[in-house]
Amino acid sequence: MEDKNLGVETLSEAELNKLGYMLDNLECGWKQLAKAVAEQPQFCYSDKELTDCSLKVLSPHGSPGRYLLALLADRGCTLAFLLQCLKKIEHREAVGFLTTHVMGQIDITLQPQSQRAPEGSPVVLSCKAVGPVELTYQWFKGKDEVPGGNGQELVLNPVSVAQQGSYICRVSSGDKYVFSKWVHVRLVRSGGASAGSSSGYFPSSASGLYIIQQPRPQALMEGDTLYLECTAQANPPSQFQWYLNKQPIPDCTRSVLKIPCITTADRGIYSCKVYNLYHEAWSDQVQVNIGPGSFSDISWEAPKVGASNAGPRQMGDCCATDKVALLIGNMNYLHHRQLRAPMADVHELTNLLRQLDFKVVSLLDLNWQEMHSAVTEFLLLLDRGVYGLLYFAGHGYENYGNSFMVPIDAPASYTFKHCLWVQDVLQRMQERQTGLNVFLLDMCRKRNPNDESIPQPDPLRVTANIVFGYATCVDAEAFEVNKDDLSNGIFMSFLTKRLMEPEKVTVILDKVAEDMGRCEITRGRQALELRSNLSERRALTDSIQAPACQVTASTRNLQWAIAHVIPESRCLQFECGVKVQLGFAAEFSNIMIIYSRILETPKDIVSCYAQLSDFTEGPEVDLKHSNQESLREACSLLLSMDDLLPLEQPRLFTRISALQRLKKELSFTVCLHYKYTNLDEELLEEQRVSVGKPLVSKLNLHEPRLSHTSSSDLQMSSLMESSSFSESFRANLPDLSSSSFGSASTSWSFYQGTLESPTFSSLKNEPEETICPEFLESEEPTAIKSLPSASSRELPFKFSNLPNSL
């Protein structure tokens, strides 16, 4: 099609279906296109029309995107305007299809690159484009055509002083044309060409691309900066793409990979692909280990005789270097009976352990992968002398002395392969040289008839610091107590009454067992079982004595803080004059509450309210219970926020669960509904808000972890030699005012830029030199900094000052 003024109706049925399919997605699809075209009054569609568009998805072959294109065609939308709107919403796939296959425009896919080369060596400038079938190329030096320069490549072999200068390529098809960017060819004034430079660029030459510096393995701590470098010598110039675990890392296309303030999400196997027009090479694969600062064995030498701390620890003098706890409650099973007690039990235990200075991660409804990843992250919080506590409430079973915790996605006939093996977790905890290992298992211990295998754990170390508290005895069930909308497990009902007592852990559990034995409900049906080899008088109430090296404590605090970042409260200003506040609070480490309330309302607006919709895929939002006037109506039965806001101020609550399945930034739309005094019709104004990756979502529990073989997999081989990790880390944090938690933006704020013309404004079919003169005179290449994507590594870790938040 030669004329962009043709209408959408001129597209063929196949082309319309293809475009419609591209627009059928949530993030960048027909809804965003409908907002973009609404800047022209004739393309403003009513709520009913947009609802009809949404309902097309219910038809067997329905397409909301195809239906929207039909609406645009009926109102005379041109291809030029459609293309403009697709560019505004940054739908690259649809833009490419429309320009390349439909409208016949020319799009340059490979731009030439500036080069510096020794005199006498070959230089190749390359330019590639897509568009109509007949494309012609013409190279220019300055404003003069280069004789013979009518191909995709301009070969200067050998390059001479006279060939220095600025070059550009024109790609044409009939009367349509487009120019590449300006590039500069300069000669390197040195004693001679570098090794291999005279061998040329030719595809048959094996010397066209060399990797001269390989990346090196790294062993780092949380908060360090990862720095990997891969340099190459090539002609044409090489390009780079970094990979993590065989997956390309977005926007990491420089020879240097630099990731500040790394987290456990950044560990894995790194490699770099180096390529140019003719060659491709891969760097070495290097392992990057990231942990919370655990020391190698050599750093812990036995105390010398006569040292002040050489004597044996006395009974009652026990203390911990830190306390950490992982609490998992599985309720909503996919193939098994639903449970009610885990939510309340995990919540109550969390509050009590926090009063005992435990760092608590509390999670509800985890599948197999998420449970394994959560345990791996939990192990990174453990170290020498740390008290570790693991609590699980959910379905479980025990075969031949081995206990198994059942994830929510376990099949109907599950075996140990579908579950989490408790004895394996214990062994991995022992490898961390912890001071105390406590397991509280609130689950059934009946045999599993579908599982006759007997997994054999490796021999456990003799550590005398293990405590197992089973909610029930072997081959018995554990019961719940129903109380209105909430339920408690029998075990937790008695445990919470004793947990705060300053007694040895085993003494506490013995008392709980006695209490359960005196209860008529549980007598003869459920009896607590205690297994322990604890030789010291260690209690959950023991004080914390920081280790001599503050690096370990600081990195552990950082690791825990990563999983508990709550977005800051923010205010949104709408064009109608209404100001809306958004607030956030955590119910669990993977469940967050968002509330909205009206702060300011113009006098001519009689009513207004703000609702949340269109959440990012991954987390679970119950649409029936979102935007509710109370937390209970929003299915939050445990969190209390009455002291956050005055009761007379209306607010709407939305509960977001399963945050561990969030794979990118959490974003949603704030829909402001309002009425003016002189109008009956309700008006709508929207803003899109991004709040980064809150709470546990930053740990990417949905991703597989490397399997462990020994303690060295989790321990660090080296430590950053710094007297104050916290000070150096704080110094490298960005300013809080520029927090990467995305600020709210109106749905039309992305469209303020003007659309670039596909051709030069000049009618003359010659290049116009627009390159910066300072660049042409520069002897040194411009310094380039490689920065990570803000969406995947958000900082700073700052907590909202909200009651009852995690």
C-alpha positions in Angstrom: 0.0 0.0 0.0 1.6 3.3 -1.1 -0.6 5.8 0.6 -0.7 6.1 4.4 -4.0 8.0 4.2 -5.8 4.8 3.3 -8.2 3.7 6.0 -8.1 0.7 8.2 -10.9 -0.8 6.2 -8.5 -1.4 3.3 -6.6 -4.0 5.2 -7.3 -7.6 4.2 -9.1 -10.0 6.6 -5.9 -11.9 7.2 -4.0 -8.7 8.0 -6.8 -7.6 10.4 -6.8 -10.9 12.1 -3.0 -10.8 12.5 -3.1 -7.3 14.0 -6.0 -8.3 16.3 -4.1 -11.3 17.6 -1.2 -9.0 18.4 -3.5 -6.7 20.4 -5.0 -9.5 22.5 -2.8 -9.1 25.5 -3.1 -7.3 28.9 0.1 -5.3 29.1 0.2 -3.7 25.7 -2.9 -4.5 23.8 -6.3 -3.3 22.7 -7.2 -1.5 26.0 -4.1 0.7 25.7 -4.8 1.3 22.0 -8.4 2.4 22.8 -7.0 5.0 25.3 -4.5 6.2 22.7 -6.9 6.7 19.9 -9.3 8.5 22.2 -7.2 11.7 21.8 -9.2 12.2 18.7 -12.9 12.8 19.6 -14.3 10.7 16.8 -12.6 7.6 18.3 -13.8 8.0 21.9 -15.8 4.9 22.7 -18.5 4.4 25.3 -18.2 2.0 28.2 -20.8 -0.2 26.5 -18.7 -0.4 23.4 -15.6 -1.3 25.3 -17.5 -3.8 27.4 -18.7 -5.5 24.2 -15.1 -5.5 23.1 -14.0 -7.3 26.3 -16.8 -9.9 26.0 -15.5 -11.0 22.6 -12.9 -13.1 24.5 -15.8 -15.4 25.6 -16.6 -16.4 22.0 -14.8 -19.5 20.6 -13.0 -17.4 17.9 -13.6 -14.0 19.3 -10.9 -11.3 19.5 -11.2 -8.0 21.4 -8.4 -6.6 19.3 -10.0 -7.5 16.1 -13.3 -6.0 17.2 -11.6 -2.7 18.2 -10.0 -2.6 14.7 -13.5 -3.0 13.2 -14.8 -0.1 15.3 -11.9 2.0 14.1 -12.6 1.1 10.5 -16.3 2.1 10.9 -15.3 5.6 12.0 -12.7 6.2 9.2 -9.5 5.6 11.1 -6.5 6.0 8.8 -3.5 3.7 8.7 -1.2 6.6 9.5 -3.2 7.4 12.7 -3.3 3.7 13.7 0.5 3.5 13.3 1.0 6.7 15.3 -1.1 5.2 18.2 0.7 1.9 18.1 4.0 3.7 18.4 2.7 5.6 21.4 1.8 2.5 23.3 5.2 1.0 22.2 3.7 -2.1 20.6 6.8 -2.9 18.6 5.4 -6.1 17.1 2.3 -4.5 15.7 4.3 -1.4 14.5 6.8 -3.7 12.7 4.0 -5.7 11.1 2.1 -2.6 9.9 5.1 -0.8 8.5 6.9 -3.8 7.0 4.2 -6.1 5.7 1.2 -3.7 5.2 2.3 -0.1 4.6 5.6 -0.9 2.8 7.7 1.5 4.9 11.5 1.0 5.2 12.9 0.1 8.6 16.6 0.0 9.3 17.4 -3.1 11.4 21.2 -2.9 11.5 22.8 0.6 11.9 26.5 1.1 10.9 29.0 1.7 13.7 31.8 4.2 14.0 35.2 2.6 13.7 38.9 3.3 14.4 41.4 1.3 12.5 45.1 1.3 11.7 46.0 2.7 8.3 46.1 -0.1 5.7 43.7 -2.4 7.5 40.2 -3.3 6.2 37.1 -1.5 7.5 33.5 -2.6 6.9 30.4 -0.4 7.4 27.2 -2.4 7.4 23.6 -1.3 7.1 20.5 -3.6 6.8 16.9 -2.7 6.3 13.5 -4.4 5.8 10.6 -3.1 3.8 9.3 -3.5 0.2 10.9 -6.2 -1.9 13.1 -3.8 -4.0 15.5 -2.0 -1.7 18.5 -0.1 -2.9 21.5 1.2 -0.9 23.7 4.2 -1.5 26.6 5.2 0.8 27.7 8.8 1.2 30.9 10.3 2.5 29.8 13.7 3.7 27.3 14.7 1.0 29.2 12.9 -1.8 28.2 9.5 -3.1 30.8 6.8 -2.6 31.6 5.3 -6.0 30.5 1.6 -5.9 29.0 2.0 -2.5 25.6 0.6 -3.4 25.4 -2.5 -1.2 24.5 -3.3 2.4 28.2 -3.2 3.2 30.8 -0.5 2.4 34.3 -2.1 2.2 37.3 0.2 2.7 40.2 -2.2 2.0 42.8 -0.9 2.7 41.6 2.2 4.5 43.6 5.3 3.8 43.9 8.8 5.3 41.7 10.1 2.4 38.9 7.8 3.5 38.6 9.3 7.0 35.4 11.1 7.6 31.7 10.9 8.1 29.6 8.2 6.4 25.9 7.6 6.0 23.7 5.2 4.1 20.5 5.9 2.2 18.0 3.0 1.7 15.4 3.6 -1.0 12.4 1.9 -2.6 10.8 3.9 -5.4 10.2 7.4 -4.1 10.5 6.3 -0.4 13.8 6.5 1.3 15.3 6.6 4.8 18.9 7.3 6.0 21.0 5.5 8.6 22.7 7.3 11.4 26.0 9.1 10.8 29.2 7.2 11.6 32.8 8.2 11.6 35.9 6.4 10.3 39.2 7.4 12.0 42.7 6.1 11.7 44.6 5.0 14.7 47.9 6.7 14.7 50.1 4.1 16.2 53.3 2.2 15.4 51.4 -0.5 13.6 48.3 -2.5 13.3 47.3 -4.8 16.2 47.8 -8.5 15.8 45.4 -10.1 13.5 44.1 -6.9 12.1 45.5 -7.5 8.7 43.7 -10.8 8.3 40.6 -9.0 7.2 36.9 -9.1 7.9 36.0 -11.9 5.5 33.6 -14.6 6.5 36.1 -17.4 5.6 38.6 -16.0 8.0 38.7 -17.8 11.4 40.4 -14.7 12.9 37.5 -12.3 12.4 36.6 -12.3 16.1 38.7 -13.0 19.1 37.7 -13.0 22.8 40.8 -11.6 24.5 39.4 -11.4 28.1 37.1 -13.9 29.6 34.8 -13.3 32.6 35.9 -14.8 35.9 33.9 -16.7 38.6 32.7 -14.6 41.5 31.9 -15.3 45.2 30.1 -12.3 46.6 27.7 -11.3 49.4 24.3 -9.6 49.4 24.8 -5.9 48.7 28.1 -6.3 46.7 28.6 -5.1 43.2 28.9 -7.8 40.5 31.4 -6.9 37.8 32.0 -9.2 34.8 34.0 -8.2 31.7 34.3 -9.9 28.3 36.4 -8.0 25.7 36.9 -9.0 22.1 38.7 -7.9 19.0 36.7 -8.0 15.8 36.0 -6.4 12.5 33.2 -5.5 12.0 33.0 -4.4 15.6 31.6 -7.0 18.0 28.3 -6.8 19.8 27.6 -8.4 23.2 24.7 -10.1 25.0 25.0 -11.3 28.6 23.2 -14.5 29.7 22.2 -15.7 33.2 21.4 -19.4 33.4 21.2 -19.6 29.6 18.6 -16.8 29.5 19.4 -13.4 28.0 19.6 -10.5 30.5 17.6 -7.5 29.2 19.5 -4.4 28.4 22.9 -6.0 29.1 24.6 -5.5 25.8 28.0 -4.1 26.7 31.3 -5.7 27.2 31.1 -5.0 30.9 28.3 -6.3 33.1 27.9 -4.3 36.3 25.1 -5.1 38.8 25.2 -3.0 42.0 23.6 -4.2 45.3 23.2 -7.8 44.2 20.7 -10.2 45.7 20.3 -14.0 45.7 18.2 -13.5 42.5 21.4 -12.6 40.7 23.3 -15.8 41.4 23.8 -18.5 38.8 25.9 -19.2 35.7 26.9 -16.3 33.5 28.1 -16.2 30.0 28.4 -13.7 27.2 27.7 -14.1 23.5 30.0 -12.0 21.3 29.1 -11.6 17.7 29.2 -9.5 14.6 28.0 -9.7 11.0 30.0 -12.8 10.2 31.1 -14.5 13.4 29.8 -15.6 16.8 31.7 -16.7 19.9 30.8 -17.6 23.4 32.7 -16.7 26.5 33.5 -19.2 29.3 30.6 -20.0 31.6 31.3 -18.7 35.1 29.6 -19.4 38.4 28.5 -16.5 40.5 27.8 -17.5 44.1 25.9 -15.0 46.3 25.2 -15.6 50.0 24.7 -13.7 53.2 28.3 -13.7 54.2 29.0 -17.1 55.7 32.6 -17.8 56.4 34.8 -20.6 55.1 35.9 -23.1 57.7 39.4 -21.7 57.8 38.2 -18.3 59.2 36.9 -20.1 62.3 40.0 -21.3 64.2 39.7 -23.0 67.5 40.3 -20.6 70.4 43.7 -20.7 72.0 44.1 -22.2 75.4 43.7 -19.4 78.0 41.7 -17.2 75.8 38.8 -15.4 77.5 36.2 -17.3 75.5 37.9 -20.6 75.7 35.9 -22.0 78.6 32.8 -24.1 78.2 29.5 -22.3 78.1 27.6 -22.4 81.4 24.0 -23.5 81.6 21.8 -20.4 81.3 24.4 -18.3 79.5 23.3 -19.3 76.0 22.8 -16.6 73.4 22.2 -16.5 69.7 24.2 -14.6 67.0 20.8 -14.0 65.4 17.3 -15.6 65.2 15.4 -16.3 62.0 12.2 -18.2 61.3 10.4 -19.5 58.2 6.7 -20.1 58.6 4.7 -21.8 55.9 0.9 -22.4 56.0 -0.7 -24.3 53.1 -4.5 -24.1 53.0 -5.9 -24.0 49.5 -4.8 -27.3 48.0 -5.6 -28.0 44.4 -6.3 -31.8 44.8 -6.9 -32.3 48.5 -9.1 -31.2 51.3 -8.9 -27.4 52.0 -7.7 -26.4 55.4 -8.6 -23.3 57.5 -6.3 -23.1 60.5 -2.9 -22.4 58.8 -3.6 -18.8 58.1 -4.5 -17.8 61.7 -1.7 -20.1 63.1 1.0 -18.6 61.0 -0.2 -15.1 61.8 -0.2 -15.6 65.6 3.1 -17.4 65.6 4.6 -14.6 63.5 3.6 -11.9 66.0 5.0 -13.9 69.0 8.3 -14.7 67.4 8.8 -11.0 66.4 8.4 -10.1 70.1 11.3 -12.5 70.7 13.5 -10.7 68.1 13.1 -13.3 65.4 13.4 -12.3 61.7 10.3 -14.0 60.4 9.3 -14.8 56.8 5.6 -15.9 56.8 4.2 -17.5 53.6 0.8 -18.9 52.7 -0.1 -21.4 49.9 3.2 -22.4 48.3 3.6 -24.9 45.5 6.5 -27.4 45.2 8.9 -25.0 43.5 8.1 -22.1 45.8 8.6 -24.3 49.0 12.0 -25.4 47.8 13.1 -21.9 46.9 11.8 -20.5 50.2 13.8 -23.1 52.2 16.9 -22.2 50.1 16.4 -18.5 50.9 15.8 -19.4 54.6 19.1 -21.3 54.7 21.0 -18.2 53.5 19.8 -16.5 56.6 21.4 -19.1 58.8 25.0 -19.1 60.0 27.2 -20.1 62.9 25.4 -19.6 66.2 22.1 -18.5 64.6 18.8 -19.9 66.0 16.7 -21.3 63.1 13.0 -22.2 63.4 10.9 -23.8 60.7 7.1 -24.1 61.2 4.8 -25.8 58.7 1.0 -26.1 58.9 -0.7 -28.1 56.2 -1.1 -31.6 54.8 1.8 -34.0 55.5 2.7 -37.6 56.1 5.4 -39.8 57.6 6.8 -43.1 56.2 9.5 -45.1 58.0 10.6 -42.2 60.1 10.8 -39.7 57.3 8.5 -36.7 57.4 7.2 -34.9 54.3 5.4 -31.5 53.9 2.9 -31.5 51.1 2.7 -28.4 48.8 -0.6 -27.1 47.4 0.0 -28.5 43.9 0.7 -32.1 45.0 -1.2 -34.5 42.8 -3.9 -36.7 44.2 -1.6 -39.7 44.5 1.5 -37.9 45.7 4.8 -39.5 46.7 8.0 -38.0 48.3 9.0 -36.7 44.9 6.1 -34.2 45.1 6.8 -33.1 48.7 9.5 -31.4 50.8 11.6 -33.8 52.9 12.0 -32.6 56.4 15.1 -34.6 57.2 16.8 -33.2 54.1 16.1 -29.6 55.3 17.5 -30.5 58.7 20.8 -31.8 57.2 21.1 -28.6 55.2 20.5 -26.5 58.3 23.2 -28.4 60.1 25.7 -27.5 57.4 25.2 -23.8 58.3 26.6 -24.6 61.8 23.5 -23.1 63.5 23.2 -22.8 67.3 19.7 -24.2 67.5 17.4 -26.0 64.9 13.7 -26.1 65.8 11.1 -27.8 63.7 7.4 -27.3 64.6 5.4 -29.5 62.3 1.6 -29.0 62.5 0.5 -31.7 60.1 -0.8 -35.3 60.0 1.7 -38.1 60.3 -0.3 -41.0 58.8 1.4 -43.3 56.4 1.1 -42.6 52.7 -0.1 -45.8 50.9 1.0 -44.4 47.5 4.6 -44.1 48.6 6.5 -47.2 49.5 10.0 -45.8 48.8 12.4 -45.2 51.7 14.7 -42.3 50.9 18.0 -42.5 52.8 19.3 -39.2 54.2 23.0 -38.6 54.5 24.4 -39.1 58.1 23.6 -36.2 60.3 26.3 -34.4 62.2 26.4 -34.8 66.0 25.5 -31.3 67.0 23.2 -31.8 70.0 21.0 -28.8 69.0 18.0 -30.4 67.3 14.4 -30.1 68.5 11.4 -31.6 66.7 7.9 -30.7 67.9 5.2 -32.8 66.2 1.6 -31.6 66.5 0.6 -35.3 66.7 2.1 -38.7 67.1 3.0 -41.3 64.5 0.1 -42.5 62.3 -2.3 -40.0 63.7 -4.0 -36.8 62.5 -3.8 -33.2 63.6 -7.1 -31.3 64.2 -8.4 -27.8 63.8 -10.7 -25.7 66.1 -13.3 -23.6 64.2 -14.0 -20.1 65.5 -16.4 -18.1 63.2 -14.5 -17.3 60.1 -11.1 -18.3 61.6 -9.7 -21.6 62.7 -6.8 -22.5 64.9 -4.9 -25.8 65.0 -5.1 -27.6 68.3 -1.3 -27.6 68.6 -0.9 -23.8 68.0 -3.8 -23.0 70.4 -1.7 -24.5 73.3 1.7 -23.5 72.0 1.0 -19.7 71.8 0.2 -19.8 75.6 3.6 -21.1 76.5 5.9 -19.7 73.8 7.0 -16.5 75.6 8.1 -18.3 78.7 11.9 -18.1 79.4 12.4 -21.9 79.5 14.4 -24.4 77.5 12.7 -25.2 74.2 12.1 -28.8 75.2 10.6 -27.8 78.5 8.1 -25.5 76.7 7.1 -28.3 74.4 6.7 -30.7 77.4 4.3 -28.3 79.0 2.3 -28.0 75.8 2.1 -31.8 75.6 0.8 -31.8 79.2 -1.8 -29.1 78.4 -3.0 -31.0 75.4 -3.2 -34.2 77.5 -5.6 -32.5 79.9 -7.9 -31.2 77.2 -11.0 -33.4 76.7 -11.2 -32.6 72.9 -7.7 -33.9 72.2 -7.4 -36.7 74.8 -7.0 -40.0 72.9 -7.0 -38.4 69.5 -4.0 -36.0 69.2 -0.9 -36.0 71.3 2.2 -33.9 70.8 5.4 -35.8 70.2 8.8 -34.3 71.1 12.1 -35.5 69.7 15.3 -33.7 70.7 19.0 -34.1 71.4 19.4 -30.6 72.8 22.2 -30.7 75.4 22.3 -27.0 76.3 19.7 -24.9 78.0 18.7 -23.0 74.9 15.5 -21.1 74.8 13.7 -19.1 72.2 13.9 -16.1 74.6 17.7 -16.2 74.6 19.3 -12.8 73.9 21.1 -12.0 70.7 24.8 -11.3 70.9 26.1 -9.9 67.6 29.1 -11.7 66.1 32.5 -10.0 66.2 32.4 -9.5 62.4 29.5 -7.1 61.7 29.6 -8.0 58.0 27.6 -11.2 58.6 24.9 -9.5 60.6 24.6 -6.6 58.1 24.3 -9.0 55.1 21.7 -11.1 57.0 19.7 -8.0 57.8 19.8 -7.0 54.1 18.8 -10.5 52.9 15.8 -10.4 55.3 14.9 -6.8 54.3 14.8 -7.7 50.6 11.8 -9.9 51.3 9.9 -7.2 53.3 10.0 -4.1 51.2 6.6 -2.3 51.4 5.8 0.4 48.9 5.6 3.9 50.3 2.2 5.6 50.6 1.7 8.0 47.7 -0.8 10.6 46.5 -2.2 10.8 43.0 -3.4 14.1 41.6 -6.1 13.8 38.9 -6.9 16.4 36.3 -10.4 16.9 37.7 -8.8 18.2 40.9 -9.4 15.1 43.1 -6.4 13.9 45.1 -6.3 10.2 46.0 -4.0 8.5 48.6 -2.8 4.9 48.2 -1.5 3.1 51.3 0.1 -0.4 51.7 0.4 -2.9 54.5 1.6 -6.5 54.7 -0.6 -9.3 56.2 2.0 -11.9 55.4 5.3 -11.9 53.6 3.5 -12.8 50.3 0.1 -11.0 51.0 -0.3 -7.3 50.8 -3.3 -4.9 51.4 -3.7 -1.8 49.3 -6.2 0.9 50.4 -7.4 4.0 48.5 -9.1 7.0 49.9 -10.1 10.5 48.7 -8.0 13.3 50.2 -9.3 16.4 48.3 -12.4 17.0 46.3 -13.3 20.1 44.3 -16.6 21.8 45.4 -18.3 21.1 42.1 -17.8 17.3 42.4 -20.6 15.8 44.5 -19.3 12.2 44.7 -16.2 10.3 43.9 -14.4 7.1 44.7 -11.2 5.4 43.5 -11.0 1.7 42.6 -8.1 -0.5 41.6 -8.1 -2.8 38.6 -6.0 -4.4 35.8 -3.3 -5.9 38.1 -0.1 -7.4 36.8 -0.4 -11.1 36.0 0.9 -13.5 38.6 -0.5 -12.5 42.0 -4.0 -13.5 42.9 -6.7 -10.8 43.3 -10.3 -11.9 44.1 -12.3 -9.5 41.9 -15.4 -10.2 43.9 -13.8 -9.1 47.1 -11.6 -6.2 45.8 -12.3 -2.5 46.5 -14.3 -3.3 49.6 -15.2 -0.8 52.4 -13.7 -3.0 55.1 -10.8 -5.4 55.5 -13.2 -8.2 56.4 -15.1 -7.8 53.2 -11.8 -7.8 51.4 -11.1 -11.3 52.9 -8.5 -9.9 55.3 -9.5 -11.4 58.6 -6.4 -10.8 60.6 -5.0 -7.3 59.8 -6.3 -4.3 61.8 -5.9 -0.8 60.2 -8.4 1.2 62.3 -5.5 3.2 63.8 -4.2 4.0 60.3 -7.1 6.1 59.2 -9.9 8.0 60.9 -13.1 5.8 60.8 -15.1 8.6 59.3 -13.0 8.7 56.2 -14.2 6.2 53.6 -11.6 3.9 52.1 -11.6 0.9 49.8 -9.4 -2.2 50.5 -8.0 -4.7 48.1 -6.1 -7.8 49.1 -3.3 -9.2 46.9 -2.0 -12.7 47.6 0.5 -15.1 46.1 3.1 -12.3 45.5 5.8 -14.9 45.2 4.4 -15.5 41.7 5.0 -11.9 40.5 7.5 -12.1 37.7 7.8 -8.3 37.0 6.9 -5.1 38.6 3.5 -4.9 40.2 1.3 -2.4 38.5 -2.4 -1.6 38.5 -4.8 1.1 37.3 -6.5 3.5 39.7 -9.9 4.3 38.3 -11.4 7.5 39.7 -15.2 7.7 39.3 -16.8 11.1 39.9 -19.9 13.2 39.3 -20.3 16.9 38.9 -23.2 18.7 40.5 -24.9 19.6 37.2 -24.3 16.3 35.5 -26.0 12.9 36.0 -23.5 11.0 34.0 -20.6 9.5 36.0 -17.1 10.3 34.6 -14.0 8.2 34.7 -10.3 9.2 34.9 -7.5 6.7 35.2 -3.9 6.6 36.2 -1.4 3.7 35.9 0.7 3.0 39.0 3.8 0.8 39.4 5.0 -0.1 42.9 8.0 -2.3 41.9 8.3 -5.8 43.4 7.0 -5.7 47.0 7.7 -8.1 49.9 8.8 -11.6 49.0 8.3 -11.2 45.2 11.8 -9.8 44.9 13.2 -13.2 45.8 11.7 -14.8 42.7 10.6 -18.0 44.5 9.0 -19.2 41.3 12.4 -19.8 39.8 14.3 -23.0 40.3 17.4 -23.0 42.6 20.6 -24.9 42.0 20.6 -28.2 43.6 22.8 -28.5 46.7 25.6 -31.0 47.1 27.5 -29.8 50.2 27.7 -26.8 52.4 30.1 -25.2 50.1 27.3 -24.5 47.7 25.8 -22.1 50.2 28.9 -20.7 51.8 31.1 -18.0 50.4 34.7 -18.5 49.5 35.7 -14.9 50.2 34.4 -11.8 52.1 34.6 -8.1 51.3 37.2 -6.7 53.7 35.4 -3.8 55.1 35.1 -2.6 58.7 31.5 -1.4 58.2 29.5 -3.1 55.5 26.4 -1.2 56.5 28.1 2.2 56.0 29.5 1.3 52.6 26.2 -0.2 51.5 24.3 2.8 52.7 26.6 5.1 50.8 25.9 3.3 47.6 22.2 3.4 47.9 20.4 5.8 45.5 18.6 8.8 47.0 15.2 7.9 48.4 13.6 10.7 46.4 14.4 8.8 43.3 13.2 5.4 44.5 12.7 3.0 41.7 9.2 2.2 43.0 7.4 3.5 40.0 5.5 6.7 40.5 2.0 7.1 39.2 1.5 8.3 35.7 -1.6 9.2 33.9 -2.6 6.9 31.1 -1.9 9.5 28.5 1.4 10.8 29.8 3.4 8.4 27.6 2.2 10.2 24.5 3.6 13.6 24.9 6.4 13.2 22.3 5.9 14.0 18.7 6.0 11.2 16.1 9.2 11.1 14.1 8.9 11.3 10.4 10.1 8.2 8.5 12.0 10.4 6.1 14.0 13.6 6.3 12.1 16.9 6.2 14.2 18.2 3.3 12.8 17.5 -0.1 16.3 17.0 -1.5 17.2 13.3 -1.6 20.6 13.9 0.0 21.9 13.3 3.5 22.0 16.1 6.1 24.9 15.9 8.5 23.5 16.1 12.0 26.3 14.4 13.9 27.8 16.4 16.8 31.1 18.0 15.7 32.6 17.4 19.2 32.2 13.7 18.6 34.1 13.9 15.2 37.1 15.6 16.9 37.2 13.3 19.9 40.3 11.1 20.1 38.8 8.9 22.8 35.6 6.9 22.6 32.8 8.1 24.9 32.7 6.4 28.2 29.7 4.0 28.5 28.2 2.8 31.8 26.4 -0.4 31.9 23.5 -0.2 34.5 21.1 -2.9 35.4 17.3 -2.7 34.7 15.6 -0.9 37.6 12.6 -3.1 37.3 14.5 -6.2 38.4 16.7 -4.6 41.1 14.8 -2.0 42.9 16.3 0.0 45.7 16.2 1.3 48.4 14.9 -1.2 50.9 12.7 1.1 52.9 9.8 0.1 55.1 6.5 1.9 55.4 5.8 2.9 59.0 2.5 1.0 59.2 1.2 -1.0 62.2 0.8 -4.7 61.7 3.0 -4.6 58.7 5.7 -7.2 58.2 
